[in-house]
Structure formats: structure tokens, C-alpha cells
Amino acid sequence: MSKLIEVRDLKKHFRVRGMLGRTRVVHSVDGVSFDIERGETFGLVGESGCGKTTLGRTVTRLYEPTSGQILFEGTDIAPLKGRALSPYKRRMQTIFQDPYSSLNPYMNVEEIVGE
């Protein structure tokens, strides 16, 4: 198998304004690395608020990464912008799951995955 996506030391930090106009930095994604092989299914699981959605949006370049590499079929798409990024964005999609609307409580895990 060949690697479809390689993520290396990906970081996404947000500047937020706090009380009295002070700003602070929130480290939403900090040093994440993983590979996804072509044809592989990749699931990201974690507690609420741990950065899963931010990671997905950063990998698919809906958010600008603070630092790190996102290699899509060997090309680092992290620094790309505008027209240079367009061909890659057309080929990526994140499916965010809402378990309350997508999981049938009357089905077992095998039936849900098979569906």
C-alpha cells in the first residue's frame, strides 16, 4: 500500500481575546502525527473538546495550520494557498458524525458498520 496522507507534527493554535482585551493562545492541536494508507479507513476518536474537529479541518485545509506538514500523495499542502491548493481541496472530504442522528440504537455494531 502507498501512503495517501502523512501528517507530521501538525499544530493549530488560535489567538483569543480574553478579559480586559488581553489575548492568549489556545493550543487546539499540538504536535499530531499520523499516516493514512491508500484504501484505509481512518477513524479519529476522543473526548469532547479534545481537538478532533479542528484536526480534521486543518488536515483538509479548512483551517490554516500553525506549523507542521500535511503530505497529500507526497506533496506538502500545508504551505499552499489559493489556486495552488484548489486541486487538493477538491479531492478531500471530512465526514463529521452526529451519533444521535446516524446511529440506530436497535442495530448492533456489525450492522451499523455494514450499512
Secondary structure in CASP SS format (residue, H / E / C, confidence):
PFRMAT SS
TARGET T0000
AUTHOR 0000-0000-0000
METHOD secondary structure of the structure
MODEL  1
M C 1.00
S C 1.00
K E 1.00
L E 1.00
I E 1.00
E E 1.00
V E 1.00
R E 1.00
D E 1.00
L E 1.00
K E 1.00
K E 1.00
H E 1.00
F E 1.00
R E 1.00
V E 1.00
R E 1.00
G C 1.00
M H 1.00
L H 1.00
G H 1.00
R C 1.00
T E 1.00
R E 1.00
V E 1.00
V E 1.00
H E 1.00
S E 1.00
V E 1.00
D E 1.00
G E 1.00
V E 1.00
S E 1.00
F E 1.00
D E 1.00
I E 1.00
E E 1.00
R C 1.00
G C 1.00
E C 1.00
T C 1.00
F C 1.00
G C 1.00
L C 1.00
V C 1.00
G C 1.00
E C 1.00
S C 1.00
G C 1.00
C C 1.00
G C 1.00
K H 1.00
T H 1.00
T H 1.00
L H 1.00
G H 1.00
R H 1.00
T H 1.00
V H 1.00
T C 1.00
R C 1.00
L C 1.00
Y C 1.00
E C 1.00
P C 1.00
T C 1.00
S E 1.00
G E 1.00
Q E 1.00
I E 1.00
L E 1.00
F E 1.00
E C 1.00
G C 1.00
T E 1.00
D E 1.00
I C 1.00
A C 1.00
P C 1.00
L C 1.00
K C 1.00
G H 1.00
R H 1.00
A H 1.00
L C 1.00
S H 1.00
P H 1.00
Y H 1.00
K H 1.00
R C 1.00
R C 1.00
M C 1.00
Q C 1.00
T C 1.00
I C 1.00
F C 1.00
Q C 1.00
D C 1.00
P H 1.00
Y H 1.00
S H 1.00
S H 1.00
L C 1.00
N C 1.00
P C 1.00
Y C 1.00
M C 1.00
N C 1.00
V H 1.00
E H 1.00
E H 1.00
I H 1.00
V H 1.00
G H 1.00
E C 1.00
END
